[in-house]
Amino acid sequence: MKKILAYCFLLVLVGSCNNKSEQVDDKELPVINLTSPSNNQVFSVGQTVNITANITDNSKLAFVHVHISNNSSGQLLIDIHRSPDASSYALNESLQVQAGIQYKIQVVAIDNSANQQVQTVFISAY
């Protein structure tokens, strides 16, 4: 009986080591395909801007963040956090733009191995 318990313990230990080494070996960055808006795109005052992206990872995405700030002042205006826990995520958020502001929109994707990818665009409204 003791041999069986020792053998089971050894199997559990080896199995848990294998899972950890797979995560440590993941060096592949997530991929962000930001489909909207385009960099330096100009919108009309009060217009709703759709922020859309397809985000993928070879394993699993842990977090997707969208940081929207006033590029002139650096003030963070909107901070969105999602936890997709999947290998792909369809980002779809919106922003109503105000006059005279140049917006900095950053999309950040982080996978389960802490690999991080960032894509940034700037938009404005007049």
Secondary structure, DSSP 8 states (H G I E B T S, - for coil): -HHHHHHHHHHHHHHHHHHHHHHHH-----EEEEEES-TTEEE-TT-EEEEEEEEEEEEEEEEEEEEEEETTT--EEEEEEE---EEEEEEEEEEE--TT-EEEEEEEEEETT--EEEEEEEEEE-
